Structure formats: C-alpha cells, structure tokens
Amino acid sequence: MSENQPVCPHCQSEFTYFDGTQHVCSMCGESFDPNAAPATTGEKVWKDAFGNILQNGDSVTLIKPLKVKGTNITLKQGTKVKNIRLVDGDHDIDCKIDGQAFGLKSEFLKKA
C-alpha cells in the first residue's frame, strides 16, 4: 500500500486502492473520489440495494421475499411499490401495499 492512499470517508479504513477511475475501500466496498468536496448539507441520503438514491414519491421493487413480523403475510419478490415516503428510523421507507401500511428497509428494494 502506498503512503498517500486516502482513508475511506465511510468507515475510516486505510485499506483503499485506486481502480482506474476512483478509489475503493477494500473493507466496506465504498467507492469515492478523494478530491470531491464532502457533502456539507447534513441531510441523510437514502439508497436502494444497488446504490441508487431514493426520493419521496419514487416507485421501488422488492428484490427478495419479505416475511412480515407478527403475521403470516409474505411480500413477494418483484412486488412494485409506488409513492414511497422516506423516514428516519430502523425501517426507512413508509409505503402502502394493497391498501396496508408497511415499513420497509431500503436495502431490500431497487428503484423502479
């Protein structure tokens, strides 16, 4: 490892490498440009399972079947969810599927 490799802005690991276009952290997989200005807005950014940025009102699709705790309901893979709402908390997406309200984690969704 060379002396001047930047540390990862996500996990602070010093195990990063240059892949030809940007730097990549070998510990968490975060890719970044060390010369880019850091985000100073302080606003949380919600991302789907593939790193696409989500916004209120987006449509998403489930990437795996999800069993709903405390019920016998299983949300099927490929279910499309329209008009999501981003919230802070453990489950960061509020939505309605077939008229029922659900809280989902963005890591199980992909932007449609």
Summary of the structure (lengths in Angstrom):
residues: 112
radius of gyration: 17.6
end to end distance: 39.5
largest distance: 56.3
contacts: 255
relative contact order: 0.17
helix: 3%
strand: 30%
